[in-house]
Amino acid sequence: MRITLPRAIALTAIVVLPVACGGADESPAVKSTPSNTSPSSAELTVGTFAPLVLGALEAKGSFHVDGALVGKGQRETVDLTADVQTRDGVTDVALVTGGISVVRLGDAVYMRDDKLTGSAQRPWARLNPRSKNPPEQEALKLAKMMIGVALAHQVIGGTAYTTGFKRGGQLTIDTSGEAQEYIFTIDLGKAAADHALGEMLDERVAKTTRKGLSVSIAIDGNDLPRRIEYLFSTTTGFAANVRVTLSAFGQQLPIVPPSAAEIGEVS
């Protein structure tokens, strides 16, 4: 079932602000992929993984993301596509999910949805993080969640807090060749307390999430992450997978704000 804006917001609220939601379903697990082939790049370790992989991404400066947030029982899915630019410690994002567009440039977050503004001529809204308007607050939650999915690579920063770090198999992501899978579990509480996991998995989320974060990442011969998947589950029984594939490294992916004429007010 593909999720419309109201259902996507509801799913976002469950994940970002976990609430009681019944018994836990059987959660999809991150599993190893057996392989007899040799790795396509030098073997990475707990100590070298984050510096090399995040360094390779930073050097490229941009990449494209195809991703999904898969809810409990895999019955609910939010898909997205995104372009990401990183420069001088700043990460900009432009994404599309379910007919909704989000652009983040610096600290500014814009959402395109004419249901939000009530105007087809001015379908974009610049979301105010201090707004007391409930629709704007919910829109900002959704935007932040989907930006977090687009920036799933930030979970790599938590590898210093892993257990069970091991190689999986050789995965063919696309026609560009094979990638080496690495599998590990991150201590979510410790990594989030050190702000190592990026924007979605922060300390607030960690407090209501089971501490072990199961992660699978496929790395190509240039130390670039090609596929990232992680599973998290809350103490109230909710479970979800974040799944993304990365491509178009270093290509021109312009991220621009909407024009002033396209920006309306949240109704």
FENHUCOR-V559181 format. One record per backbone hydrogen bond with DSSP energy under -0.5 kcal/mol. NH is the residue of the N-H (numbers start at 1). CO is the residue of the C=O. If there is no record, write none. Layout:
NH,CO
NH,CO
//
This chain:
3,77
8,4
9,5
10,6
11,7
12,8
13,9
14,10
15,11
16,12
17,13
18,15
21,22
21,236
25,237
31,29
34,32
49,45
50,46
52,48
53,49
54,50
55,50
55,51
56,52
57,53
58,54
59,55
60,56
61,57
63,84
64,247
65,82
66,245
67,80
68,243
69,78
70,68
70,241
71,69
71,76
74,71
75,72
77,1
78,69
79,77
80,67
81,96
82,65
83,94
84,63
85,92
86,61
87,90
90,87
92,85
92,90
93,104
94,83
95,102
96,81
97,100
100,97
101,112
102,95
103,110
104,93
105,108
108,105
110,103
111,125
112,101
113,111
113,123
116,113
117,113
118,114
124,262
125,111
127,109
127,125
129,127
131,128
134,132
137,133
138,134
139,135
140,136
141,137
142,138
143,139
144,140
145,141
146,142
147,143
148,144
149,145
150,146
151,147
152,149
154,151
155,152
156,153
157,154
158,155
159,156
160,157
161,158
162,159
163,185
166,183
168,181
171,169
171,179
173,171
173,177
174,177
177,174
179,171
180,219
181,169
182,217
183,166
184,215
185,163
186,213
187,161
188,186
188,211
191,187
192,188
193,189
194,190
195,192
196,191
202,200
206,202
207,203
208,205
209,206
210,233
213,186
213,211
214,212
214,231
215,184
216,229
217,182
218,227
219,180
219,217
220,224
223,220
226,218
227,218
228,244
229,216
230,242
231,214
232,240
234,238
235,208
237,234
240,232
241,70
242,230
243,68
243,241
244,228
245,66
246,226
247,64
250,62
251,248
253,251
256,254
262,259
263,260
264,124
264,262
267,116
//
